[in-house]
Amino acid sequence: MIYLDHAATAFPRSRAVVAAVEQALVHGGSPGRSGHRLSRWSDEQVWRARERLARLVGAAAPENVTFALNATAALNTIINHFAKIGGVVLISAFEHNSVTRPIHAARARGLQSPRREDLAVASRAVIESVVGITPAIAR
Ligand SMILES: Cc1ncc(COP(=O)(O)O)c(C=O)c1O
């Protein structure tokens, strides 16, 4: 999972964000809801965003990019999915409530704590992936 949380920490907002919001308010319609000019324009903007985000995170296809209402809704969806399929979720001691609450709720519903061996494997995978993406971030 790649967790992008620009809005919570960035101030002042970049001019590009302000321009995009203004453009959406002036030109926006409901994407994919009709053949109206404003709807088609909005649909195209959403598709472009999917394409660019897919390239950024190395997703297989733009269709694999999902937008959520906010970070809390996205995190709940993902964490509950992993809890359901039995994946290992590693968190630090510094997580936002939007991460810790769904994990504690899943544990209350019976989600097992990971076995020590699973933690070791998952920790190695995280370290390798962080080492792997460092040069890309530096560019
Ligand atoms: C680090 C972090 N994660 C998640 C959230 C939750 O974001 P949202 O308000 O979009 O649900 C916040 C909110 O401030 C946050 O600071």
The ligand as a Gaussian input file, in Angstrom:
#p B3LYP/6-31G(d) Opt

LIG

0 1
 C       -1.607000      11.437000       9.191000
 C       -3.092000      11.445000       8.974000
 N       -3.679000      10.336000       8.502000
 C       -5.017000      10.304000       8.291000
 C       -5.821000      11.399000       8.547000
 C       -7.302000      11.291000       8.303000
 O       -7.586000      11.973000       7.139000
 P       -9.066000      12.298000       6.697000
 O       -9.476000      13.519000       7.466000
 O       -8.935000      12.574000       5.215000
 O       -9.961000      11.145000       6.970000
 C       -5.244000      12.574000       9.023000
 C       -6.096000      13.752000       9.289000
 O       -5.645000      14.805000       9.643000
 C       -3.841000      12.597000       9.243000
 O       -3.248000      13.701000       9.714000

